[in-house]
Amino acid sequence: MPAESHDDLIAHLVRSSPLSAGEATRVVAEVLGYFAESAEAFVRRRHAELQRRGLTNDRIFEQVSAELAVRRVAPPALSIRQLRRIVYG
């Protein structure tokens, strides 16, 4: 959904923060994009990020599972096996 359709939110951010209208529009677009990420894309992204930090797959999949459960629009619960299939096919 484009940020332009969220004019009330953008106006609120401009009134209540030091953001300009352009900055507020960009922030809204970023937040909407973040929450629009599919569960599969989130799992792949977080797996890669945590793997780069040196975590083992066992720890990564536990953490990703916990993070999925508290996402704003949480997807259905995924088993560790389902998480592995998303990453490795």
C-alpha positions in Angstrom: 0.0 0.0 0.0 1.6 3.3 -1.0 2.4 5.7 1.8 0.4 8.5 0.1 -2.8 6.7 1.2 -1.8 7.2 4.8 -2.0 11.0 4.8 -3.5 11.2 8.4 -0.6 9.2 9.7 2.0 11.3 7.8 0.4 14.5 9.1 0.4 13.1 12.7 4.1 12.3 12.4 4.9 15.8 11.0 2.9 17.4 13.9 4.4 15.2 16.7 8.0 14.8 15.6 10.8 16.8 13.9 10.2 14.9 10.6 9.4 16.8 7.5 6.5 15.6 5.3 9.0 13.9 2.9 10.8 12.2 5.8 7.5 11.1 7.4 6.3 9.7 4.0 9.5 7.7 3.7 9.3 6.4 7.2 5.7 5.2 6.7 6.7 3.5 3.4 9.6 1.8 5.2 7.4 0.5 8.0 4.7 -0.7 5.6 7.3 -2.5 3.6 8.7 -4.1 6.7 5.4 -5.5 7.8 4.4 -6.5 4.2 7.4 -8.9 4.1 6.1 -12.5 3.7 6.9 -15.1 6.4 9.2 -16.9 3.9 11.1 -13.7 3.0 11.4 -12.9 6.7 12.8 -16.4 7.5 15.3 -16.3 4.7 16.5 -12.7 5.6 16.8 -13.5 9.3 18.5 -16.8 8.7 21.1 -15.1 6.6 21.6 -12.3 9.1 22.0 -14.6 12.0 24.2 -17.0 10.1 26.5 -14.0 9.3 26.7 -13.4 13.1 28.0 -17.0 13.5 25.0 -18.6 15.1 24.4 -22.3 14.5 21.3 -23.4 12.6 19.8 -24.9 15.8 20.0 -21.5 17.5 19.0 -19.6 14.4 15.8 -21.6 13.9 14.8 -21.3 17.5 15.3 -17.5 17.4 13.5 -17.1 14.1 10.6 -19.2 15.4 10.4 -16.9 18.5 10.6 -13.8 16.3 7.8 -15.0 14.0 5.5 -15.4 16.9 5.7 -11.7 17.9 5.5 -10.1 14.5 2.8 -7.5 14.2 0.9 -9.6 11.7 2.1 -13.0 12.8 1.9 -15.8 10.3 0.8 -19.3 11.3 3.2 -21.1 13.5 5.9 -22.8 11.5 7.8 -25.9 12.8 11.6 -26.0 12.7 11.3 -28.4 9.8 9.1 -25.9 7.9 11.6 -23.1 8.6 14.5 -25.3 7.3 12.5 -26.0 4.1 11.9 -22.3 3.5 15.7 -21.7 3.7 17.0 -24.8 2.0 14.1 -25.9 -0.2 
